[in-house]
Amino acid sequence: MIRDLNMQQSGAKHVYFARQMSALLKEKNIAPSPIVVAKAINKHYNSDIAKPHTVRKWLLGLTQPKSEALLLIANWLGVEPKQLIAKPTDEFIQSKRVSFEFDFTDQEVIKKYLSMTIKQKITVRLLIDAIAEKNK
């Protein structure tokens, strides 16, 4: 039970990092592509510190960079590291809550979602975010 809670908290932190990084990439007109991001970071530091498969995991919210890489990414993006990893405040979370009425179909979808693994939930969230962003 405690392990599951830690995994959920860890997953939420990873998703938060992914959203923050994606937003900053968008602001800087950098495609949120693992290959594009890895090449840009490596070019900036004249090294091969970022691997596309690792960047992919960051952008999907599956993992987040270790401390050293986080500092380099923050520097590359021109932000403070805490901007990438800070958890949203309770006030922010409350302002994002919305109430809905659910029909039977919605309830079934939610039931299926709740039975998914953390990785599956993260994938669904990112997909929903992408669809919502496209519809803006």
Secondary structure, 3 states (H helix, E strand, C coil): CHHHHHHHHHHHHHHHHHHHHHHHHHHCCCCCCHHHHHHHHHHHHCCCCCCHHHHHHHHHCCCCCCHHHHHHHHHHHCCCHHHHHCCCCHHHHHHHCCCCCCCHHHHHHHHHHHCCCHHHHHHHHHHHHHHHHHCC
